[in-house]
Amino acid sequence: MSIIKYTEEEFRHRELLGKRIVELRHKYGLTQEELADKVKIASRSLSEIENGKCCPNAIIVYRIARALDITLFEFYEFKEENKVVIK
């Protein structure tokens, strides 16, 4: 098992991604349990993603976007003050 060392920018992105999921989940009136059920993950896993403690893989991001009926582009639209620039 390899251990990945994240940069400060990558940690910030993880935080912003979690906040975006919370924002979208609230916008669509879903609880953590409801969204986790739609995404087919444990609500504890969703909580850790939302709190920036872990980063979802591409499949989970895709499932979250599908569950919220949004595009991946919309999923990654952070508010301007939280904008992430990926180089």
C-alpha positions in Angstrom: 0.0 0.0 0.0 1.4 3.4 -1.0 0.9 6.5 1.0 0.2 9.7 -1.1 1.5 13.0 0.2 -0.9 15.8 -0.6 0.1 19.4 -1.2 -1.6 22.2 0.6 -3.5 23.1 -2.6 -4.8 19.5 -2.8 -6.0 19.6 0.8 -7.8 22.9 0.1 -9.4 21.3 -3.0 -10.6 18.4 -0.8 -12.2 20.9 1.6 -13.9 22.9 -1.2 -15.2 19.7 -2.8 -16.7 18.6 0.5 -18.3 22.0 1.0 -19.7 21.9 -2.6 -21.3 18.5 -1.9 -23.0 19.9 1.2 -24.1 23.0 -0.7 -25.6 20.8 -3.5 -27.2 18.4 -1.1 -28.9 21.2 0.8 -30.0 22.8 -2.5 -31.8 19.5 -3.4 -33.2 19.0 0.1 -31.4 15.8 0.8 -30.0 14.5 4.1 -26.6 12.8 4.2 -28.3 9.5 4.6 -30.5 10.0 1.5 -27.6 11.1 -0.7 -25.4 8.3 0.6 -28.2 5.8 -0.2 -28.5 7.2 -3.7 -24.7 7.0 -4.2 -24.5 3.6 -2.7 -22.0 4.5 0.0 -22.2 4.5 3.8 -23.4 7.8 5.3 -20.2 7.9 7.4 -18.2 7.9 4.2 -20.2 10.8 2.8 -19.7 12.6 6.1 -15.9 12.2 5.8 -16.0 13.4 2.2 -18.1 16.4 3.1 -15.8 17.2 6.0 -12.7 17.0 3.8 -11.3 14.1 5.7 -11.1 11.9 2.6 -11.3 12.5 -1.2 -13.9 10.6 -3.3 -12.7 8.7 -6.2 -13.9 9.5 -9.7 -16.7 6.9 -9.6 -18.1 8.4 -6.4 -18.0 11.9 -7.8 -19.8 10.6 -10.9 -22.5 8.9 -8.7 -23.0 12.1 -6.6 -23.4 14.2 -9.8 -25.9 11.6 -11.2 -27.8 11.4 -7.9 -28.2 15.2 -7.9 -29.0 15.2 -11.7 -26.2 17.7 -12.5 -23.2 17.6 -14.9 -19.7 17.0 -13.7 -19.0 20.6 -14.8 -21.7 21.9 -12.5 -20.4 19.7 -9.7 -17.0 21.4 -9.9 -18.4 25.0 -10.1 -17.2 26.4 -6.9 -18.2 29.9 -5.7 -15.7 32.5 -6.9 -14.2 33.1 -3.5 -13.6 29.4 -3.2 -12.4 28.9 -6.8 -9.9 26.2 -7.3 -7.4 26.4 -10.2 -6.2 23.0 -11.3 -2.9 23.2 -13.2 
